[in-house]
Amino acid sequence: MFRQVFAPQSGEKVLFLMDVPPENKEKSDIWKGRKKMVQDWYKTFKELGEEEGFNVEILEYEETGRHNAPLPRNVVDAMKNSNLVIAMTEYSVTSTLLPITRAEGSITRGASMPTVEKRMEDTAMSADYAEVKRYATILKDMLNNAIGADIVFSTGDKLFLDLRYRNAMLEAGDWNKIGQFINFPSGEALKVPYEATSDEIDKNGESKTGGIWPVYYNEKILKYVVKNNKVVEIIGDGNKAEEMRNFFDENESRRNIAELGIGCNPKAVIIGKILEDEKVGLHIAYGKSAHLGGKVDSDMHLDIVHTKGCPVEGTKLTLINKDGSKTDLIQNSMLRYELLK
């Protein structure tokens, strides 16, 4: 797997990133397991490096406490000065690492692995990545041919995503060239919905994204009212509802609907970790989209997974295509792999 997916080369510098809880926070058993996993991978890469002539280092830093939050300057600089960055962290670094890999003159390729656990080596990491890439490529083409997506949730709620004026991307474990980036384990295609930002609304009009987006938090479902591609209201009561209202009020950019993602890794299973769960099927994100080809910058990006086995499932997703035809891509909360053959 290390040779096929990560493909370290002679003369390169490999950097492992790991975030550490602050002094006053207890280190969980899951974090301790991840630390051991990092040490095991580091040891294997060191052995490979001695054979093939590349260097390996580990950099630890204090966790940010939020997925895709800004990172310390020394961490950013270390990324830029490395050829392979493998971020085995609690909190995702995608929104920082991906632009570094794509910057002009970059020497870096990156893999973001937030909340990774060793058990994933036996599930999503064990996939046939040639097959995963084939599925993701077909899904990317389907998303690029779509101008909208109708989603029906297991709660009965419905959400429409406006897929005009954006280009789809794929993420399929292809990571052996400068400038490439993956989440690992890998396997998805995604598209940012049309956001109708100030520089495009006069030409293209308002975003048509709207409806009700049900989101599960600790045995309670909150319903996000979405209009013009933004969360404009939260239906629900209790502490979590108030917390999320305050969260969105703190930074209006967090309200942005940032991603429609379709996981396509047949070995992925629902384990309660976004990193693997999102590779099973439908997920939707809010917050920052600029790193995925969108127009909105923010201080966070978070995926909510709605596939089979999740508390709130996306039971049906229908793509509305440019020619007016429709494609039922997800039925009974599951991706229709027969459409990807």
C-alpha positions in Angstrom: 0.0 0.0 0.0 2.8 2.4 0.9 4.5 1.9 -2.4 1.4 1.9 -4.5 -0.4 4.9 -2.9 2.3 7.1 -1.4 5.1 6.2 -3.8 8.1 7.9 -2.0 11.1 8.5 -4.3 14.8 8.8 -3.8 15.8 12.2 -2.6 12.4 13.2 -1.3 11.5 14.4 2.2 8.5 12.8 3.9 6.7 14.7 6.7 4.3 13.1 9.1 2.0 15.5 10.9 0.2 14.7 14.2 -1.8 17.1 16.4 -1.6 16.8 20.2 -4.2 17.7 22.8 -3.3 20.6 25.0 -1.8 19.9 28.4 -5.2 20.3 30.2 -7.0 17.8 28.0 -7.0 14.1 28.6 -5.4 12.0 25.9 -8.1 9.5 24.8 -7.4 5.9 24.0 -8.3 6.6 20.3 -5.6 9.3 20.2 -3.1 7.0 21.8 -4.0 4.4 19.2 -3.4 6.9 16.5 -0.1 8.0 18.0 1.1 4.3 17.9 -0.2 4.0 14.3 1.8 7.1 13.3 4.9 5.6 15.0 4.4 2.3 13.2 4.0 4.0 9.8 7.0 6.3 10.5 9.1 3.2 11.3 8.1 1.5 8.0 8.7 4.6 6.0 12.2 5.0 7.7 13.0 1.4 6.6 11.9 2.2 3.1 13.8 5.4 3.1 17.0 3.7 4.1 16.6 1.3 1.2 15.5 3.9 -1.4 17.2 7.1 -0.3 14.5 9.4 1.1 14.2 11.2 4.5 11.3 10.9 7.0 10.4 13.3 9.9 7.5 13.7 12.3 6.1 17.1 13.4 3.7 17.4 16.3 1.7 20.5 17.1 -1.1 21.5 19.4 -4.5 20.6 18.0 -6.6 23.4 16.6 -9.9 22.1 18.0 -11.8 22.5 14.7 -11.6 20.8 11.3 -9.9 22.9 8.7 -9.0 25.7 11.0 -5.9 27.8 10.3 -2.6 26.1 11.2 0.5 27.5 13.0 3.1 29.2 10.7 5.8 26.6 11.5 3.5 23.8 10.4 2.6 25.6 7.1 6.3 26.2 6.4 7.2 22.6 7.1 4.5 21.5 4.6 5.8 23.7 1.9 9.3 22.4 2.4 8.3 18.7 2.1 7.7 16.5 -0.9 5.2 14.2 0.8 3.0 15.4 3.7 1.0 12.7 5.5 -1.3 14.4 8.0 -2.5 11.7 10.5 -4.4 14.2 12.7 -7.5 14.5 14.8 -8.6 17.7 13.0 -8.5 17.9 9.2 -5.8 20.1 7.6 -7.2 19.8 4.0 -8.1 23.5 3.6 -4.4 24.4 4.3 -2.6 21.4 2.7 -4.6 21.3 -0.6 -3.8 24.9 -1.7 -0.1 24.3 -0.8 0.1 21.3 -3.2 -1.5 23.3 -6.0 0.4 26.5 -5.6 2.7 27.6 -8.4 6.2 26.2 -7.9 5.0 23.7 -5.2 7.2 20.7 -4.5 4.5 19.1 -2.3 1.9 16.4 -2.6 -0.3 15.8 0.4 -2.5 13.2 2.1 -5.0 14.3 4.8 -6.1 11.5 7.2 -8.2 13.2 10.0 -9.4 10.8 12.8 -7.6 7.9 11.1 -7.6 4.6 13.0 -5.6 1.4 12.4 -8.8 -0.6 11.7 -9.2 1.3 8.5 -6.2 -0.7 7.1 -8.5 -3.7 6.9 -11.5 -1.8 5.3 -11.3 1.3 3.1 -7.5 1.3 2.9 -7.6 -2.3 1.5 -9.6 -1.3 -1.6 -8.5 -1.9 -5.2 -7.6 1.8 -5.9 -7.6 1.2 -9.7 -11.3 0.3 -9.3 -12.0 3.2 -7.0 -10.4 5.6 -9.5 -12.6 4.2 -12.3 -15.8 4.7 -10.2 -14.7 8.2 -9.1 -13.9 9.3 -12.7 -17.4 8.2 -13.9 -19.0 10.0 -10.9 -17.1 13.1 -11.7 -18.4 13.1 -15.2 -21.9 12.6 -14.0 -21.7 15.5 -11.6 -20.2 17.7 -14.3 -23.2 16.9 -16.5 -25.7 17.7 -13.7 -27.2 21.1 -13.0 -29.0 20.1 -9.8 -29.6 17.3 -7.3 -32.8 16.5 -5.5 -32.2 14.7 -2.2 -34.8 13.0 0.0 -33.8 12.2 3.5 -35.1 9.4 5.8 -36.8 12.1 7.9 -39.0 13.0 4.9 -37.2 16.3 4.4 -36.0 17.4 0.9 -33.1 19.5 -0.2 -32.2 20.7 -3.7 -28.6 21.5 -4.5 -27.9 23.9 -7.4 -24.9 22.4 -9.3 -24.5 25.0 -12.1 -21.4 27.0 -12.7 -19.0 24.7 -10.8 -16.6 21.9 -11.8 -16.6 18.5 -10.2 -13.4 16.9 -8.7 -12.4 13.4 -7.9 -10.3 12.0 -5.0 -9.3 8.5 -5.6 -5.9 7.6 -4.1 -3.9 8.8 -7.0 -1.0 10.5 -5.3 2.4 10.0 -6.9 2.9 13.3 -8.7 3.8 16.8 -7.4 0.6 18.9 -6.8 -1.6 15.9 -6.1 -3.7 15.7 -2.9 -5.8 12.9 -1.4 -7.9 12.2 1.7 -6.8 8.7 2.7 -8.5 6.3 2.7 -9.8 7.6 -0.6 -12.7 7.3 -3.0 -15.2 10.0 -3.9 -16.3 12.6 -6.4 -17.5 16.0 -5.3 -18.9 19.2 -6.6 -19.4 22.6 -4.9 -23.0 24.0 -5.3 -23.4 27.3 -7.0 -23.0 29.9 -4.2 -24.0 33.2 -6.0 -21.2 35.3 -4.5 -21.0 39.0 -5.1 -18.9 38.7 -8.2 -21.2 36.3 -10.0 -24.8 37.0 -8.8 -25.4 39.8 -11.3 -24.5 37.5 -14.2 -26.0 34.2 -13.0 -28.7 35.2 -10.5 -29.4 33.7 -7.1 -28.5 30.2 -6.1 -31.4 27.8 -6.3 -30.0 25.6 -3.5 -32.8 25.3 -0.8 -34.9 23.1 1.4 -34.5 21.4 4.7 -31.3 19.7 5.7 -31.7 17.4 8.7 -28.5 17.0 10.8 -28.1 14.5 13.7 -26.3 15.5 16.9 -26.2 13.2 19.9 -29.7 11.6 19.7 -31.3 14.8 18.5 -32.1 15.9 14.9 -31.8 19.6 14.1 -33.2 20.9 10.8 -31.3 23.4 8.9 -33.4 25.7 6.7 -31.4 26.4 3.5 -32.1 29.2 1.1 -29.8 30.6 -1.6 -27.1 28.1 -0.6 -27.0 29.2 3.0 -28.2 27.9 6.3 -30.7 30.7 7.3 -32.5 29.1 10.2 -32.3 26.2 12.6 -35.4 24.3 13.6 -35.0 22.7 17.0 -34.6 23.4 20.6 -32.2 22.6 23.4 -28.5 23.3 24.1 -27.3 22.0 20.8 -29.6 24.1 18.7 -28.5 27.2 20.6 -24.9 26.2 20.3 -25.2 25.9 16.5 -27.1 29.2 16.2 -24.2 30.9 18.0 -21.7 29.0 15.9 -23.2 30.2 12.6 -23.6 33.8 14.0 -19.9 33.9 14.9 -18.9 33.7 11.2 -21.5 34.0 8.5 -19.3 32.1 6.0 -19.9 28.9 8.0 -23.5 29.0 6.7 -22.3 28.3 3.1 -23.3 24.9 1.6 -19.8 23.9 0.5 -19.9 20.4 -1.1 -21.9 17.6 -2.5 -19.8 14.5 -2.2 -20.5 10.9 -3.3 -18.2 8.3 -1.8 -17.3 5.3 -4.0 -15.0 3.0 -2.1 -16.6 -0.4 -1.9 -14.5 -1.5 1.1 -15.5 1.5 3.2 -17.9 1.0 6.1 -19.7 3.2 8.5 -17.7 3.4 11.7 -18.6 6.8 13.0 -15.5 8.5 11.6 -16.1 11.0 8.7 -12.8 10.1 7.1 -14.1 6.6 6.2 -17.9 7.2 6.5 -17.9 9.7 3.7 -16.3 7.2 1.3 -19.4 5.0 1.6 -21.8 7.4 -0.1 -23.6 10.7 0.2 -22.2 13.5 2.3 -22.8 17.3 2.3 -20.6 19.9 3.8 -20.9 23.5 5.1 -18.3 26.2 5.4 -15.2 26.7 3.2 -15.4 25.7 -0.4 -12.5 27.7 -2.0 -10.2 24.7 -1.6 -12.6 22.6 -3.6 -13.2 25.0 -6.5 -15.8 27.1 -4.9 -15.9 30.8 -4.1 -16.3 31.0 -0.3 -13.5 31.2 2.2 -14.1 30.3 5.9 -12.4 29.2 9.0 -13.9 25.7 8.8 -15.3 23.0 6.5 -17.3 20.0 7.9 -18.9 17.1 6.1 -22.1 15.5 7.3 -22.6 11.9 6.1 -26.0 10.6 5.1 -25.4 7.2 3.8 -26.8 3.8 4.7 -26.3 3.1 8.4 -26.2 6.8 9.5 -28.8 8.3 11.9 -30.1 10.4 9.0 -29.9 8.8 5.6 -30.2 10.3 2.2 -32.6 7.7 0.9 -32.7 9.0 -2.6 -30.6 11.4 -4.7 -31.6 12.3 -8.2 -29.3 14.2 -10.6 -31.0 16.7 -12.9 -28.9 16.6 -16.1 -28.2 19.4 -18.6 -30.5 17.8 -21.2 -33.4 17.6 -18.7 -33.1 13.9 -18.1 -32.8 12.5 -14.5 -30.5 9.9 -13.0 -31.4 8.2 -9.7 -27.8 7.9 -8.4 -28.7 6.9 -4.9 -31.6 4.6 -4.0 -32.5 3.1 -0.7 -29.6 5.2 0.8 -27.0 3.4 -1.3 -24.9 4.4 -4.3 -26.0 2.5 -7.4 -22.7 1.0 -8.5 -24.3 -0.6 -11.5 -24.4 2.8 -13.1 -20.6 3.1 -12.8 -19.7 -0.1 -14.7 
